[in-house]
Amino acid sequence: MSKSVVSPALARRIALAAQGFGQTPAAAVGTRQLNLAIDRLGIVQIDSVNVFERSHYLPLYARLGAYDRSLLDRLTFARGGRYVEYWAHEAAFLPTESWPLWRWRMHDYRAKWAADETSFSRTNRPMLDWLLDELRSTGPLPASAIEADFMGQEGSNVRRGPWWGWSDVKRGLEVLFRTGEVVSDGRSRFERVYGLPEQVLPAEIASREVSRADAHRELVARAAAAHGIGTASDLADYYRLKAVDVIPALRELEDAGIVQEVEVPGWKRKAFLHTGARLPRRIASDALLSPFDPIVWERARAERMFGFHYRIEIYTPQPKRVFGYYVLPILQDEALVGRIDLKSDRQAGILRVQAAWHEAGQAVDVERLAALLRRTAAWQGLGDVEVTGRGDLAPAVASALRAA
């Protein structure tokens, strides 16, 4: 039986629609719209860089437009709320009900570290047990609230490590977090609060066991729904799964009619289409994408699907940066047409465009981009937008801003 053929242009539209682009924006964005968007994505990646805005706020702004960020804080930072954190892709917010789907990963971490005599888990087990006892007696706490008690414990070594400066308490809590012995109980001033599963999660979720095979089948199905269309490696990357687990899950999902194999001309690997995916004729969108947005976080997929070569340069020394420090891809309709380096200068009340670049072969509607930048400044509580002039798109953006 011949496979259905999906054109590259339709594949782009399917992917964007699956991610929530191209929909008529709501007149006002409240908790309902935020919940629906997060549920559609399945996960929202967390990153601490705040030169423009913390990353987890940006995918929702890209899809929904301006919203009250405190509403998202209440949903994601609240204790015992609808969302919990775990290492799904990277550190991310995910629906609390999906926490049991990660037990296999927790078991993998536990087995890996138990087999390594030099691992932090093996060499610091008494301290890990002390941390569990502390949480058991006090209830959920952030690392900073536990450190003072731990400093008096024999063998403690607070503030060790040249890069992050994490204390042994923080490192220990993160080990327990990955193994599922503790879970997140919201955040306080962006600091993660840790608690025991039975203190934080509903009893049914805390006790539910899901087999590795069942969990992977469900996670691949969710990845397929979130991507709309993608290769096996695309679907694996969404939740950072391994091919050995993804391939059998895909076969089962094919048999169940949830995905179907299709051909996308120009793609070198098999593609899988979610059978419930929308097949839109066009996508209308104006968005600035976080470097950690699902549209671009798998760089090979972004290049294959959009012809967009993207590398984040935060960790690149300044003299070696090509495009800028915190560069956001610019989405207009169905294409990634450029990239822009933004900084929220809150002291001056200005959104600074530190660089703006046109993507080769793409047309940029600079008037639309200027209007989006003004809306973005307003969303950030800033009064003006200023362009420094760096980048081949910067002069046109500056001109459009002056004319607006």
C-alpha positions as CSV (number, residue, x, y, z in Angstrom):
1,M,0.0,0.0,0.0
2,S,1.4,3.4,-1.0
3,K,1.9,6.0,1.7
4,S,0.0,9.3,1.6
5,V,2.2,12.2,0.5
6,V,2.2,15.4,2.6
7,S,3.9,18.4,1.0
8,P,6.6,20.2,3.0
9,A,4.4,23.3,3.1
10,L,1.4,21.4,4.5
11,A,3.7,19.7,7.0
12,R,4.7,23.1,8.3
13,R,1.1,24.2,8.6
14,I,0.2,20.9,10.4
15,A,3.0,21.4,12.9
16,L,2.1,25.0,13.6
17,A,-1.6,24.2,14.0
18,A,-0.8,21.3,16.3
19,Q,1.1,23.8,18.5
20,G,-1.9,26.2,18.7
21,F,-0.9,28.8,16.0
22,G,-3.4,30.1,13.5
23,Q,-6.4,30.2,15.8
24,T,-8.6,33.2,16.3
25,P,-7.3,34.9,19.5
26,A,-9.5,35.2,22.5
27,A,-10.8,38.6,23.4
28,A,-9.3,38.2,26.8
29,V,-6.8,35.5,28.0
30,G,-7.7,34.0,31.4
31,T,-6.9,30.8,33.2
32,R,-9.1,28.7,30.9
33,Q,-7.1,29.7,27.8
34,L,-3.8,29.2,29.6
35,N,-4.8,25.7,30.8
36,L,-6.0,24.8,27.3
37,A,-2.7,26.0,25.7
38,I,-0.5,24.1,28.3
39,D,-2.6,21.0,27.8
40,R,-2.1,21.2,24.1
41,L,1.7,21.6,24.5
42,G,1.9,18.9,27.2
43,I,5.0,20.5,28.7
44,V,6.4,24.1,29.1
45,Q,10.1,24.2,29.4
46,I,11.6,26.3,32.3
47,D,14.8,28.4,32.0
48,S,16.2,30.9,34.4
49,V,17.6,33.4,31.9
50,N,15.7,36.7,32.4
51,V,17.4,39.2,30.0
52,F,14.1,39.6,28.1
53,E,11.6,37.3,29.9
54,R,11.8,33.9,31.5
55,S,11.2,31.3,28.9
56,H,8.1,29.6,30.3
57,Y,6.1,32.8,29.8
58,L,6.9,33.1,26.1
59,P,5.3,30.1,24.4
60,L,1.9,31.1,25.8
61,Y,2.4,34.7,24.7
62,A,3.4,33.6,21.2
63,R,0.1,31.6,20.9
64,L,-2.4,33.6,22.9
65,G,-1.1,37.2,22.9
66,A,-0.8,39.4,26.0
67,Y,-1.9,37.9,29.2
68,D,-1.5,38.5,32.9
69,R,1.7,36.6,33.9
70,S,0.5,36.4,37.5
71,L,-2.3,34.1,36.3
72,L,0.4,31.7,35.0
73,D,2.3,32.0,38.2
74,R,-0.8,31.0,40.1
75,L,-1.2,27.9,37.9
76,T,2.4,26.8,37.8
77,F,3.9,28.1,41.1
78,A,0.9,27.3,43.3
79,R,1.4,24.5,45.9
80,G,-0.5,21.3,45.0
81,G,-1.8,22.7,41.8
82,R,-2.7,21.5,38.4
83,Y,0.9,21.4,37.3
84,V,4.0,19.8,38.6
85,E,7.7,19.9,37.5
86,Y,9.9,17.1,36.2
87,W,12.7,16.5,33.8
88,A,10.4,16.0,30.7
89,H,12.5,17.2,27.8
90,E,14.4,19.5,30.2
91,A,13.1,20.9,33.4
92,A,9.5,21.6,32.6
93,F,6.0,22.2,33.9
94,L,3.6,19.4,33.1
95,P,0.1,18.3,34.1
96,T,0.2,16.7,37.5
97,E,-1.9,13.8,36.2
98,S,1.0,12.8,33.9
99,W,3.6,12.5,36.7
100,P,3.2,8.7,36.9
101,L,4.3,8.4,33.3
102,W,7.8,9.3,34.4
103,R,8.3,6.6,37.0
104,W,10.5,4.6,34.5
105,R,12.8,7.6,34.2
106,M,12.9,7.9,37.9
107,H,13.8,4.2,38.2
108,D,16.5,4.7,35.5
109,Y,18.1,7.5,37.4
110,R,18.0,5.4,40.6
111,A,19.5,2.3,39.0
112,K,22.2,4.3,37.2
113,W,23.4,6.1,40.3
114,A,23.2,3.0,42.5
115,A,25.5,1.2,40.1
116,D,28.1,4.1,40.2
117,E,30.2,4.0,43.3
118,T,31.3,7.6,42.7
119,S,27.8,9.1,42.2
120,F,26.5,11.7,44.5
121,S,23.7,9.4,45.4
122,R,26.0,6.6,46.6
123,T,28.5,8.8,48.4
124,N,26.0,11.0,50.2
125,R,23.2,8.6,51.1
126,P,23.1,9.6,54.8
127,M,22.6,13.2,53.8
128,L,19.8,12.2,51.3
129,D,18.1,10.3,54.1
130,W,18.4,13.3,56.4
131,L,16.8,15.5,53.7
132,L,13.9,13.1,53.4
133,D,13.5,13.0,57.2
134,E,13.6,16.8,57.3
135,L,10.8,17.1,54.7
136,R,8.8,14.4,56.4
137,S,8.9,16.3,59.7
138,T,8.6,19.9,58.4
139,G,6.6,19.5,55.2
140,P,7.6,21.0,51.8
141,L,10.4,23.6,51.8
142,P,12.8,25.3,49.4
143,A,16.5,24.4,49.5
144,S,17.3,27.8,51.1
145,A,15.1,27.0,54.0
146,I,16.8,23.7,54.7
147,E,20.4,24.9,54.3
148,A,20.6,26.6,57.7
149,D,19.6,23.4,59.5
150,F,22.0,21.4,57.4
151,M,25.0,23.6,57.9
152,G,25.4,22.2,61.4
153,Q,25.3,18.6,60.2
154,E,28.6,16.7,60.2
155,G,30.3,16.5,56.8
156,S,28.3,19.3,55.2
157,N,29.9,21.4,52.5
158,V,27.7,24.4,51.7
159,R,28.1,26.3,48.4
160,R,30.3,23.9,46.6
161,G,30.8,24.2,42.8
162,P,32.4,26.8,40.7
163,W,29.6,27.2,38.1
164,W,26.2,27.0,39.8
165,G,27.3,27.3,43.4
166,W,24.8,24.8,44.6
167,S,25.1,23.6,48.1
168,D,25.1,19.9,48.9
169,V,21.5,20.4,50.1
170,K,20.4,21.7,46.7
171,R,22.4,18.9,44.9
172,G,20.8,16.3,47.2
173,L,17.3,17.6,46.6
174,E,17.9,17.6,42.9
175,V,19.0,14.0,43.1
176,L,15.9,13.1,45.0
177,F,13.8,15.1,42.6
178,R,15.1,13.2,39.6
179,T,14.5,9.8,41.3
180,G,11.0,10.8,42.3
181,E,11.6,10.6,46.1
182,V,10.7,14.2,46.3
183,V,8.5,16.3,43.9
184,S,8.0,20.0,43.3
185,D,5.5,21.8,45.3
186,G,5.3,25.0,43.4
187,R,7.9,27.8,43.5
188,S,8.6,30.8,45.8
189,R,10.3,33.7,44.0
190,F,11.2,31.2,41.3
191,E,12.9,28.9,43.8
192,R,11.6,25.4,43.6
193,V,9.9,24.1,46.7
194,Y,10.4,20.4,47.5
195,G,8.1,17.9,49.2
196,L,7.5,14.2,49.5
197,P,5.1,12.8,46.9
198,E,2.5,11.9,49.5
199,Q,2.6,15.5,50.8
200,V,2.1,17.1,47.4
201,L,0.3,14.8,44.9
202,P,-3.2,13.4,45.1
203,A,-3.0,9.9,46.6
204,E,-4.1,8.2,43.4
205,I,-1.4,9.9,41.4
206,A,1.3,9.4,44.0
207,S,0.6,5.7,44.2
208,R,-0.1,5.0,40.5
209,E,2.3,2.6,38.8
210,V,2.6,2.8,35.0
211,S,4.8,0.3,33.1
212,R,7.6,1.5,30.9
213,A,5.9,0.2,27.7
214,D,2.5,1.8,28.6
215,A,4.2,5.1,29.6
216,H,6.1,5.3,26.3
217,R,3.0,4.5,24.3
218,E,1.2,7.4,26.0
219,L,4.1,9.8,25.8
220,V,4.7,9.1,22.1
221,A,1.0,9.6,21.4
222,R,1.1,12.9,23.2
223,A,4.2,14.0,21.3
224,A,2.5,13.1,18.0
225,A,-0.5,15.1,18.9
226,A,1.7,18.1,20.0
227,H,3.8,17.9,16.8
228,G,1.0,17.0,14.4
229,I,3.6,15.5,12.1
230,G,7.2,14.4,12.6
231,T,9.9,11.7,12.3
232,A,10.5,9.1,15.0
233,S,13.4,11.2,16.2
234,D,11.2,14.3,16.4
235,L,8.7,12.5,18.5
236,A,11.4,11.0,20.7
237,D,13.0,14.4,21.3
238,Y,9.7,15.9,22.6
239,Y,10.1,14.0,25.9
240,R,13.7,13.0,25.4
241,L,12.9,9.4,24.8
242,K,15.1,6.7,23.4
243,A,14.6,5.0,20.0
244,V,14.5,1.6,21.5
245,D,11.4,2.6,23.4
246,V,9.8,4.8,20.8
247,I,9.9,2.5,17.8
248,P,7.7,-0.3,19.4
249,A,5.4,2.4,20.8
250,L,5.0,3.9,17.3
251,R,4.1,0.5,15.8
252,E,1.4,0.0,18.4
253,L,0.0,3.5,17.8
254,E,-0.1,2.8,14.0
255,D,-2.0,-0.4,14.7
256,A,-4.4,1.5,16.9
257,G,-4.9,4.1,14.1
258,I,-3.5,7.0,16.2
259,V,-0.7,7.7,13.8
260,Q,-0.1,6.8,10.2
261,E,3.2,6.7,8.2
262,V,3.3,9.4,5.5
263,E,5.9,10.7,3.0
264,V,7.1,14.2,3.1
265,P,9.3,15.0,0.0
266,G,12.7,16.2,1.0
267,W,12.6,14.5,4.4
268,K,15.2,11.7,4.6
269,R,13.3,9.8,7.2
270,K,9.9,8.3,7.6
271,A,7.2,10.8,8.8
272,F,4.3,10.0,11.1
273,L,1.1,12.0,11.0
274,H,-1.3,12.1,14.0
275,T,-4.6,11.1,12.5
276,G,-6.4,13.8,14.5
277,A,-4.2,16.6,13.3
278,R,-5.7,19.6,11.5
279,L,-4.7,20.1,7.9
280,P,-5.1,23.9,7.5
281,R,-4.8,25.6,4.1
282,R,-3.1,28.6,5.7
283,I,-1.8,29.8,9.0
284,A,-1.9,33.4,10.1
285,S,0.5,34.2,12.9
286,D,2.8,36.9,14.3
287,A,5.0,35.6,17.1
288,L,8.4,35.8,18.8
289,L,9.5,32.3,19.8
290,S,11.4,31.5,22.9
291,P,14.7,29.6,22.2
292,F,13.0,26.8,24.2
293,D,9.7,26.8,22.2
294,P,8.7,23.4,20.9
295,I,8.7,24.8,17.4
296,V,12.4,25.3,17.4
297,W,13.9,23.4,20.4
298,E,14.9,20.4,18.3
299,R,17.3,22.3,16.0
300,A,17.5,19.6,13.3
301,R,13.6,19.6,12.9
302,A,13.5,23.4,12.7
303,E,16.1,23.3,9.9
304,R,14.3,20.5,8.1
305,M,10.8,21.9,8.4
306,F,11.5,25.7,8.2
307,G,15.0,25.9,6.6
308,F,16.0,27.7,9.8
309,H,19.5,27.1,11.2
310,Y,19.3,28.0,14.9
311,R,21.8,27.9,17.7
312,I,21.4,29.7,21.0
313,E,24.4,31.8,21.8
314,I,23.9,32.5,25.5
315,Y,26.9,30.4,26.3
316,T,29.0,31.6,23.4
317,P,31.7,34.3,24.4
318,Q,30.5,37.7,23.2
319,P,33.2,38.1,20.5
320,K,32.1,34.9,18.9
321,R,28.4,35.5,18.8
322,V,26.9,35.8,15.3
323,F,23.4,37.0,16.0
324,G,23.2,38.0,19.7
325,Y,22.8,36.9,23.3
326,Y,19.1,36.1,23.6
327,V,17.9,35.7,20.0
328,L,14.2,34.8,19.3
329,P,13.1,33.4,16.0
330,I,10.4,35.6,14.3
331,L,7.4,33.7,13.1
332,Q,5.2,35.4,10.5
333,D,2.3,33.2,9.1
334,E,3.9,29.9,8.1
335,A,7.6,30.9,8.0
336,L,10.5,31.8,10.3
337,V,11.5,35.0,8.6
338,G,14.2,36.4,10.9
339,R,15.6,36.5,14.4
340,I,15.8,39.3,17.0
341,D,17.9,39.8,20.1
342,L,15.7,41.5,22.8
343,K,16.4,42.9,26.3
344,S,13.9,44.3,28.7
345,D,15.5,47.4,30.3
346,R,13.2,47.7,33.2
347,Q,15.1,50.6,34.8
348,A,14.7,52.7,31.7
349,G,11.3,51.4,30.7
350,I,12.5,50.3,27.3
351,L,12.4,47.2,25.2
352,R,15.8,47.1,23.5
353,V,16.2,45.5,20.1
354,Q,19.9,44.7,20.4
355,A,20.0,43.1,17.0
356,A,17.6,42.1,14.2
357,W,18.4,39.8,11.3
358,H,16.6,39.0,8.1
359,E,16.4,35.3,7.2
360,A,17.8,34.6,3.7
361,G,15.0,33.8,1.2
362,Q,12.3,35.1,3.4
363,A,10.3,38.3,3.2
364,V,9.8,40.2,6.5
365,D,6.7,42.4,7.0
366,V,8.5,45.0,9.1
367,E,5.3,46.9,9.9
368,R,3.8,43.8,11.4
369,L,7.0,43.1,13.3
370,A,7.1,46.7,14.6
371,A,3.5,46.4,15.8
372,L,4.3,43.1,17.5
373,L,7.3,44.7,19.2
374,R,5.1,47.5,20.6
375,R,2.6,45.0,21.8
376,T,5.4,43.0,23.4
377,A,6.8,46.1,25.2
378,A,3.3,46.8,26.5
379,W,2.9,43.2,27.8
380,Q,6.3,43.6,29.5
381,G,5.1,46.9,31.1
382,L,7.7,48.9,29.1
383,G,6.9,52.2,27.4
384,D,9.0,52.3,24.3
385,V,11.0,50.2,21.8
386,E,14.6,51.2,20.8
387,V,16.8,49.6,18.1
388,T,20.6,49.7,18.4
389,G,21.1,49.2,14.7
390,R,23.0,45.9,14.7
391,G,21.9,43.4,12.1
392,D,20.7,43.6,8.5
393,L,17.0,43.9,9.5
394,A,17.6,46.5,12.3
395,P,17.4,49.7,10.1
396,A,14.1,48.7,8.6
397,V,12.6,47.8,12.0
398,A,13.8,51.2,13.4
399,S,12.2,53.0,10.5
400,A,8.9,51.1,10.9
401,L,8.9,51.9,14.6
402,R,9.4,55.6,14.0
403,A,6.6,55.6,11.4
404,A,4.1,53.7,13.7
